[in-house]
Structure formats: structure tokens, C-alpha cells
């Protein structure tokens, strides 16, 4: 440990994320309690809905995919020394570009449309 008081690796990797999760659960529990519902029941329903069934896992992964790829893109930029606060908007515009290209070129065969849609996605997201 240095003189600056940096956290040990185990605290930085495990303790801080767990504390963040605990604080988020406590705050959401207070909000649920303020509207007059049982926080434990609400947390159980949320957990059961997200990972309790195969369909729940599918929906969770489907909706998380955009955030996962956005996080990866921002991490690459951050690693290169750049900072970007518009990652989520860029992902939405990239999806819009791919959709526009794919729908407007429906008369072409799909092996041609897919690369064009990828290029349109990159152009819109940039």
C-alpha cells in the first residue's frame, strides 16, 4: 500500500462493488416501502422474473446486450485515453443506421445488405 492511501486490490475489486449493490438495494427497498408495498416481496418478484425461468434469462440477456456492447465501446475509448459520455446515444443511432439501411435495401440479397448495414451502423454511431 502506498502513502496516498490507495485501496488494496481485494477492496477495489470485491468490496466496493458489493457495497454499491447493497446501497442500491437499500435505496430501492426504501422507495418500494414508501409506496406501501413489501420490499422483500418486490425484490423476490424482480429476481424471480429476471433469472427464475429460461424466458426470464432470455429477456434479461436480450435487453442487456445493448448496454454490454456500449460499455465495451466506452471502455475501449477510455483505454485509449479518450472520454465519451454519449455511448448509449451512439449505440441507439448506430441501430437506427443499420435499420434504415436494412429496410431501404430490401430489394438486394441479404449477403449484400448485411455489410452495408454494418457500415451504415458505424457511420451513424460515429
PyMOL commands that set and color helices and strands:
alter all, ss='L'
color gray80, all
select helices_A, chain A and resi 9-34+39-51+54-79+87-104+110-125
alter helices_A, ss='H'
color red, helices_A
deselect
rebuild
show_as cartoon
